[in-house]
Amino acid sequence: MIMPMTCANDDVLQVLRGINDPELGINIVDLGLVYRINRTPHRIDVAITLTTPSCPLGEMILEEARYALEQRFPVGPPIHVELTWEPLWMPERMTEAARRLLG
């Protein structure tokens, strides 16, 4: 299930907008790959999917997201970034801006 992302997580989303899918050159937020952000005083949890399970760069994207969040919140709570496949990604999750870039 995809959980809604609230305004309280805008700074997390801003960090994740800096992470691009290397094959498409579009950030993972606009691609609709960020499924969940749950931020508490004790932990930041992020669930990310990929456009396809066979993506060879998936681990790199997750590590880049984790690193960027750790840099942005160096004295914050632990950060957990996980890969999820449920539900499967669909192009409808992309923003209009991403759709325009992909044609």
DSSP file (Angstrom, degrees, kcal/mol; ACC not computed):
  #  RESIDUE AA STRUCTURE BP1 BP2  ACC     N-H-->O    O-->H-N    N-H-->O    O-->H-N    TCO  KAPPA ALPHA  PHI   PSI    X-CA   Y-CA   Z-CA
    1    1 A M              0   0    0      0, 0.0     2,-0.5     0, 0.0    85,-0.1   0.000 360.0 360.0 360.0 138.3    0.0    0.0    0.0
    2    2 A I        -     0   0    0     34,-0.0    34,-0.1     0, 0.0    33,-0.0  -0.776 360.0-147.5 -90.1 126.0    1.3    3.5   -0.8
    3    3 A M        -     0   0    0     32,-0.8    34,-0.1    -2,-0.5     2,-0.0  -0.716  22.6-106.7 -93.2 142.9    1.2    5.8    2.1
    4    4 A P        -     0   0    0      0, 0.0     2,-0.5     0, 0.0    33,-0.3  -0.352  26.7-132.5 -66.6 148.1    0.5    9.5    1.6
    5    5 A M        -     0   0    0     31,-0.1     2,-0.1    33,-0.0    33,-0.1  -0.908  24.9-150.2-103.8 125.4    3.4   11.9    2.0
    6    6 A T    >   -     0   0    0     -2,-0.5     3,-1.9    31,-0.3     0, 0.0  -0.377  28.8-104.2 -94.2 169.3    2.7   14.9    4.1
    7    7 A C  G >  S+     0   0    0      1,-0.3     3,-2.0     2,-0.2     4,-0.2   0.782 116.1  71.4 -60.3 -27.4    4.0   18.5    4.1
    8    8 A A  G 3  S+     0   0    0      1,-0.3    -1,-0.3     2,-0.1     3,-0.3   0.690  97.4  51.3 -63.5 -16.2    6.0   17.5    7.2
    9    9 A N  G <> S+     0   0    0     -3,-1.9     4,-2.6     1,-0.2     3,-0.4   0.225  73.7 110.9-104.4  13.4    8.2   15.4    4.9
   10   10 A D  H <> S+     0   0    0     -3,-2.0     4,-2.5     1,-0.2    -1,-0.2   0.862  77.1  52.9 -57.5 -37.8    8.8   18.2    2.4
   11   11 A D  H  > S+     0   0    0     -3,-0.3     4,-1.6    -4,-0.2    -1,-0.2   0.859 109.7  48.8 -68.8 -32.9   12.5   18.4    3.3
   12   12 A V  H  > S+     0   0    0     -3,-0.4     4,-2.3     2,-0.2    -2,-0.2   0.930 112.0  49.0 -68.1 -45.4   12.9   14.7    2.8
   13   13 A L  H  X S+     0   0    0     -4,-2.6     4,-1.8     1,-0.2    -2,-0.2   0.887 107.4  55.7 -59.8 -39.1   11.2   14.9   -0.6
   14   14 A Q  H  < S+     0   0    0     -4,-2.5     4,-0.4    -5,-0.2    -1,-0.2   0.909 108.2  47.8 -61.5 -41.8   13.5   17.8   -1.5
   15   15 A V  H >< S+     0   0    0     -4,-1.6     3,-1.6     1,-0.2    -1,-0.2   0.934 111.4  50.6 -62.0 -45.6   16.5   15.7   -0.8
   16   16 A L  H >< S+     0   0    0     -4,-2.3     3,-1.7     1,-0.3    12,-0.6   0.758  97.2  67.9 -68.8 -23.8   15.1   12.8   -2.8
   17   17 A R  T 3< S+     0   0    0     -4,-1.8    -1,-0.3     1,-0.3    -2,-0.2   0.699  92.4  63.1 -66.0 -16.9   14.4   15.1   -5.7
   18   18 A G  T <  S+     0   0    0     -3,-1.6     2,-0.6    -4,-0.4    -1,-0.3   0.482  85.7  87.4 -83.4  -3.2   18.2   15.3   -6.0
   19   19 A I    <   -     0   0    0     -3,-1.7     9,-2.7    -4,-0.1     2,-0.3  -0.877  65.2-163.8-102.1 116.6   18.4   11.6   -6.8
   20   20 A N  E     -A   27   0A   0     -2,-0.6     7,-0.3     7,-0.3    -2,-0.1  -0.748  28.2-116.7-100.3 145.6   18.0   10.8  -10.5
   21   21 A D  E  >> -A   26   0A   0      5,-2.9     4,-3.3    -2,-0.3     5,-0.6  -0.727  31.7-143.6 -69.7 117.5   17.3    7.5  -12.2
   22   22 A P  T  45S+     0   0    0      0, 0.0    -1,-0.2     0, 0.0     5,-0.0   0.772  94.5  48.9 -63.8 -26.7   20.6    7.3  -14.1
   23   23 A E  T  45S+     0   0    0      1,-0.1    -2,-0.0     3,-0.1    -3,-0.0   0.836 123.6  29.4 -80.4 -32.3   19.0    5.7  -17.2
   24   24 A L  T  45S-     0   0    0     -3,-0.4    -1,-0.1     2,-0.2     3,-0.1   0.680  92.4-136.5-101.6 -21.4   16.2    8.2  -17.5
   25   25 A G  T  <5 +     0   0    0     -4,-3.3     2,-0.4     1,-0.3    -5,-0.0   0.751  65.3 118.2  70.7  23.9   17.8   11.3  -16.0
   26   26 A I  E   <S-A   21   0A   0     -5,-0.6    -5,-2.9    76,-0.0    -1,-0.3  -0.949  70.9-102.6-123.0 142.9   14.7   12.2  -14.1
   27   27 A N  E  >  -A   20   0A   0     -2,-0.4     4,-1.7    -7,-0.3    -7,-0.3  -0.247  27.0-119.1 -68.1 154.7   14.5   12.4  -10.3
   28   28 A I  T  4>S+     0   0    0     -9,-2.7     5,-2.5   -12,-0.6     6,-0.7   0.724 110.5  56.4 -68.7 -22.7   12.9    9.5   -8.4
   29   29 A V  T >45S+     0   0    0    -13,-0.4     3,-1.3   -10,-0.3    -1,-0.2   0.953 109.3  44.3 -72.2 -49.6   10.2   11.7   -6.9
   30   30 A D  T 345S+     0   0    0      1,-0.3    65,-2.6     2,-0.1    68,-0.2   0.795 109.9  57.1 -66.2 -27.3    8.9   12.9  -10.2
   31   31 A L  T 3<5S-     0   0    0     -4,-1.7    -1,-0.3    63,-0.2    -2,-0.2   0.633 114.1-120.0 -74.8 -12.4    9.1    9.4  -11.6
   32   32 A G  T < 5S+     0   0    0     -3,-1.3    -3,-0.2    -4,-0.3    58,-0.2   0.769  74.1 130.5  80.0  25.8    6.8    8.3   -8.7
   33   33 A L      < +     0   0    0     -5,-2.5    16,-2.7    -6,-0.1     2,-0.8   0.634  45.4  87.0 -87.7 -14.8    9.4    5.9   -7.3
   34   34 A V  E     +B   48   0B   0     -6,-0.7    14,-0.2    14,-0.2     3,-0.1  -0.778  49.7 170.0 -88.6 112.4    9.1    7.2   -3.7
   35   35 A Y  E     +     0   0B   0     12,-2.6   -32,-0.8    -2,-0.8     2,-0.3   0.782  58.3  12.7 -94.2 -31.2    6.2    5.2   -2.1
   36   36 A R  E     -B   47   0B   0     11,-1.6    11,-2.4   -34,-0.1     2,-0.4  -0.994  45.7-175.3-153.2 140.3    6.4    6.1    1.5
   37   37 A I  E     +B   46   0B   0     -2,-0.3     2,-0.5   -33,-0.3   -31,-0.3  -0.979  10.4 176.9-131.2 122.8    8.1    8.5    3.9
   38   38 A N  E     -B   45   0B   0      7,-2.8     7,-2.8    -2,-0.4     2,-0.5  -0.945   7.5-177.4-126.9 109.2    7.5    8.0    7.6
   39   39 A R  E     +B   44   0B   0     -2,-0.5     5,-0.2     5,-0.2    -2,-0.0  -0.930   9.4 160.5-115.2 122.3    9.4   10.4    9.8
   40   40 A T  E >   -B   43   0B   0      3,-3.0     3,-0.7    -2,-0.5    -2,-0.0  -0.786  56.4 -98.5-125.1 171.6    9.4   10.3   13.5
   41   41 A P  T 3  S+     0   0    0      0, 0.0     3,-0.1     0, 0.0    -2,-0.0   0.700 124.8  44.6 -62.9 -15.4   11.7   11.7   16.1
   42   42 A H  T 3  S+     0   0    0      1,-0.3     2,-0.3    35,-0.1    -3,-0.0   0.536 122.6   4.9-106.7  -8.9   13.3    8.3   16.3
   43   43 A R  E <   -B   40   0B   0     -3,-0.7    -3,-3.0    34,-0.2     2,-0.5  -0.969  49.4-139.8-171.6 149.3   13.6    7.2   12.7
   44   44 A I  E     -Bc  39  79B   0     34,-2.4    36,-3.2    -2,-0.3     2,-0.5  -0.980  26.4-171.5-118.4 116.4   13.2    8.2    9.0
   45   45 A D  E     -Bc  38  80B   0     -7,-2.8    -7,-2.8    -2,-0.5     2,-0.4  -0.919   4.7-179.2-110.0 131.8   11.8    5.4    6.9
   46   46 A V  E     -Bc  37  81B   0     34,-2.6    36,-2.9    -2,-0.5     2,-0.5  -0.998  11.4-160.2-131.3 131.3   11.6    5.7    3.1
   47   47 A A  E     +Bc  36  82B   0    -11,-2.4   -12,-2.6    -2,-0.4   -11,-1.6  -0.958  16.2 179.2-112.2 126.1   10.2    3.1    0.7
   48   48 A I  E     -Bc  34  83B   0     34,-2.8    36,-2.4    -2,-0.5     2,-0.2  -0.933   8.3-166.6-124.8 145.1   11.3    3.3   -2.9
   49   49 A T        -     0   0    0    -16,-2.7     2,-0.3    -2,-0.4    36,-0.1  -0.644  15.6-128.5-116.9-178.6   10.5    1.2   -5.9
   50   50 A L        -     0   0    0     34,-0.3    39,-0.5    -2,-0.2     4,-0.0  -0.860  24.9-112.1-126.9 163.3   12.0    0.9   -9.3
   51   51 A T  S    S+     0   0    0     -2,-0.3    -1,-0.0     1,-0.2     3,-0.0   0.781 103.2  10.5 -68.2 -24.7   10.5    1.0  -12.7
   52   52 A T    >   -     0   0    0      1,-0.1     3,-1.9    36,-0.0    -1,-0.2  -0.985  68.7-127.2-152.8 142.0   11.3   -2.6  -13.3
   53   53 A P  T 3  S+     0   0    0      0, 0.0     5,-0.1     0, 0.0    -1,-0.1   0.734 109.4  61.1 -60.9 -20.7   12.5   -5.5  -11.0
   54   54 A S  T 3  S+     0   0    0      3,-0.0    -3,-0.0     4,-0.0     0, 0.0   0.340  70.5 133.4 -89.6   8.9   15.3   -6.1  -13.5
   55   55 A C    X   -     0   0    0     -3,-1.9     3,-1.0     1,-0.2    -5,-0.0  -0.432  44.9-158.0 -61.5 119.4   16.8   -2.6  -13.1
   56   56 A P  T 3  S+     0   0    0      0, 0.0     3,-0.2     0, 0.0     4,-0.2   0.611  87.6  55.7 -76.1 -10.1   20.6   -3.2  -12.6
   57   57 A L  T 3> S+     0   0    0      1,-0.2     4,-2.2     2,-0.1     5,-0.2   0.260  72.6 107.9-105.6  11.0   21.1    0.2  -10.9
   58   58 A G  H <> S+     0   0    0     -3,-1.0     4,-2.3     1,-0.2     5,-0.2   0.910  79.1  47.2 -57.2 -48.8   18.5   -0.4   -8.1
   59   59 A E  H  > S+     0   0    0      1,-0.2     4,-2.5     2,-0.2    -1,-0.2   0.870 110.6  53.9 -64.0 -35.8   21.0   -0.8   -5.3
   60   60 A M  H  > S+     0   0    0      2,-0.2     4,-2.5     1,-0.2    -1,-0.2   0.910 108.2  49.4 -63.8 -42.2   22.9    2.3   -6.5
   61   61 A I  H  X S+     0   0    0     -4,-2.2     4,-2.3     2,-0.2    -2,-0.2   0.921 112.1  48.2 -63.3 -44.3   19.7    4.4   -6.3
   62   62 A L  H  X S+     0   0    0     -4,-2.3     4,-2.6     2,-0.2    -2,-0.2   0.923 113.1  47.4 -62.1 -44.9   18.9    3.2   -2.8
   63   63 A E  H  X S+     0   0    0     -4,-2.5     4,-2.7     1,-0.2    -2,-0.2   0.892 111.3  51.0 -64.9 -39.6   22.5    3.8   -1.6
   64   64 A E  H  X S+     0   0    0     -4,-2.5     4,-2.4     2,-0.2    -1,-0.2   0.902 111.5  47.9 -64.7 -40.5   22.5    7.3   -3.2
   65   65 A A  H  X S+     0   0    0     -4,-2.3     4,-2.2     2,-0.2    -2,-0.2   0.929 113.0  48.1 -64.2 -45.7   19.2    8.1   -1.5
   66   66 A R  H  X S+     0   0    0     -4,-2.6     4,-2.3     1,-0.2    -2,-0.2   0.926 113.4  47.4 -60.6 -46.0   20.4    6.8    1.9
   67   67 A Y  H  X S+     0   0    0     -4,-2.7     4,-2.2     2,-0.2    -2,-0.2   0.921 111.2  50.4 -63.1 -45.4   23.7    8.8    1.6
   68   68 A A  H  X S+     0   0    0     -4,-2.4     4,-2.0     1,-0.2    -1,-0.2   0.896 112.1  47.7 -62.1 -40.5   21.9   12.0    0.5
   69   69 A L  H  X S+     0   0    0     -4,-2.2     4,-2.4     2,-0.2    -1,-0.2   0.899 110.4  51.7 -67.8 -39.7   19.5   11.8    3.5
   70   70 A E  H  < S+     0   0    0     -4,-2.3    -2,-0.2     1,-0.2    -1,-0.2   0.867 110.6  49.2 -64.4 -35.2   22.4   11.1    5.9
   71   71 A Q  H  < S+     0   0    0     -4,-2.2    -1,-0.2     1,-0.2    -2,-0.2   0.884 113.9  45.4 -69.8 -38.0   24.2   14.2    4.6
   72   72 A R  H  < S+     0   0    0     -4,-2.0    -2,-0.2     1,-0.3    -1,-0.2   0.841 125.2  31.5 -74.0 -33.7   21.1   16.3    5.0
   73   73 A F  S >< S+     0   0    0     -4,-2.4     3,-1.3    -5,-0.1    -1,-0.3  -0.535  70.9 155.4-122.5  63.3   20.2   15.0    8.5
   74   74 A P  T 3  S+     0   0    0      0, 0.0    -1,-0.1     0, 0.0    -2,-0.1   0.776  80.4  33.5 -67.3 -26.8   23.6   14.2   10.0
   75   75 A V  T 3  S+     0   0    0     -3,-0.1    -5,-0.0     3,-0.0    -2,-0.0   0.185 103.1 100.8-111.6  16.7   22.5   14.6   13.6
   76   76 A G  S <  S-     0   0    0     -3,-1.3     3,-0.1     1,-0.2   -32,-0.0  -0.062  82.5 -64.2 -87.8-168.5   19.0   13.3   13.1
   77   77 A P  S    S-     0   0    0      0, 0.0    -1,-0.2     0, 0.0   -34,-0.2  -0.214  71.1 -70.2 -72.6 168.1   17.5    9.9   13.8
   78   78 A P        -     0   0    0      0, 0.0   -34,-2.4     0, 0.0     2,-0.5  -0.238  49.9-136.4 -57.2 148.5   18.6    6.7   12.0
   79   79 A I  E     -c   44   0B   0    -36,-0.2     2,-0.5    -3,-0.1   -34,-0.2  -0.937  18.0-171.5-115.6 129.9   17.6    6.5    8.3
   80   80 A H  E     -c   45   0B   0    -36,-3.2   -34,-2.6    -2,-0.5     2,-0.5  -0.978   2.0-175.9-123.9 119.6   16.2    3.4    6.7
   81   81 A V  E     -c   46   0B   0     -2,-0.5     2,-0.3   -36,-0.2   -34,-0.2  -0.969  12.3-177.7-115.7 123.4   15.7    3.2    3.0
   82   82 A E  E     -c   47   0B   0    -36,-2.9   -34,-2.8    -2,-0.5     2,-0.4  -0.882  25.3-126.0-123.9 154.0   14.0    0.1    1.7
   83   83 A L  E     -c   48   0B   0     -2,-0.3     2,-0.3   -36,-0.2   -34,-0.2  -0.814  30.5-175.9 -94.1 133.4   13.1   -1.3   -1.7
   84   84 A T        -     0   0    0    -36,-2.4   -34,-0.3    -2,-0.4   -49,-0.0  -0.960  24.6-171.0-130.3 150.7    9.5   -2.3   -2.2
   85   85 A W        +     0   0    0     -2,-0.3   -36,-0.1   -36,-0.1    -1,-0.1   0.282  47.5 125.8-117.9   6.2    7.7   -4.0   -5.1
   86   86 A E  S    S+     0   0    0      1,-0.2     2,-0.1   -85,-0.1    -1,-0.1  -0.957  78.5  15.8-121.4 122.7    4.2   -3.6   -3.8
   87   87 A P  S    S-     0   0    0      0, 0.0    -1,-0.2     0, 0.0     3,-0.1   0.700 102.1-118.0 -75.7 164.1    2.4   -2.3   -5.7
   88   88 A L        -     0   0    0     -2,-0.1    -3,-0.1     1,-0.1    -2,-0.1  -0.333  37.9 -97.8 -61.8 146.3    4.4   -2.5   -8.9
   89   89 A W        -     0   0    0    -39,-0.5    -1,-0.1     2,-0.0   -56,-0.1  -0.371  40.4-168.2 -66.7 143.9    5.3    0.9  -10.4
   90   90 A M    >   -     0   0    0    -58,-0.2     3,-2.3    -3,-0.1     4,-0.2  -0.978  32.5-119.3-131.5 145.8    3.1    2.2  -13.1
   91   91 A P  G >  S+     0   0    0      0, 0.0     3,-1.9     0, 0.0    -1,-0.1   0.753 107.6  74.9 -56.2 -24.3    3.8    5.2  -15.5
   92   92 A E  G 3  S+     0   0    0      1,-0.3   -60,-0.1   -60,-0.0     7,-0.1   0.682  82.7  68.9 -62.7 -16.8    0.7    6.9  -14.1
   93   93 A R  G <  S+     0   0    0     -3,-2.3    -1,-0.3   -62,-0.2   -61,-0.0   0.651  79.8 101.2 -76.0 -15.5    2.7    7.6  -10.9
   94   94 A M  S <  S-     0   0    0     -3,-1.9   -63,-0.2    -4,-0.2   -64,-0.1  -0.338  77.4-114.7 -70.7 150.9    4.9   10.1  -12.8
   95   95 A T     >  -     0   0    0    -65,-2.6     4,-2.2     1,-0.1     5,-0.2  -0.348  29.6-106.9 -73.5 164.7    4.4   13.8  -12.5
   96   96 A E  H  > S+     0   0    0      1,-0.2     4,-2.4     2,-0.2     5,-0.2   0.887 121.6  56.9 -59.8 -38.5    3.3   15.8  -15.5
   97   97 A A  H  > S+     0   0    0      1,-0.2     4,-2.0     2,-0.2    -1,-0.2   0.913 107.4  47.3 -60.2 -42.7    6.8   17.3  -15.7
   98   98 A A  H  > S+     0   0    0    -68,-0.2     4,-1.9     1,-0.2    -1,-0.2   0.896 110.4  52.4 -66.0 -40.2    8.3   13.8  -15.9
   99   99 A R  H  X S+     0   0    0     -4,-2.2     4,-1.0     1,-0.2    -2,-0.2   0.905 108.8  50.1 -62.4 -40.8    5.9   12.7  -18.6
  100  100 A R  H  < S+     0   0    0     -4,-2.4     3,-0.4     1,-0.2    -1,-0.2   0.910 109.4  51.3 -64.0 -41.2    6.7   15.7  -20.7
  101  101 A L  H  < S+     0   0    0     -4,-2.0    -1,-0.2     1,-0.2    -2,-0.2   0.863 113.1  44.9 -64.6 -34.6   10.5   15.0  -20.4
  102  102 A L  H  <        0   0    0     -4,-1.9    -1,-0.2    -5,-0.1    -2,-0.2   0.595 360.0 360.0 -85.7 -10.4    9.9   11.4  -21.5
  103  103 A G     <        0   0    0     -4,-1.0    -3,-0.2    -3,-0.4    -4,-0.1   0.478 360.0 360.0  80.3 360.0    7.6   12.5  -24.3
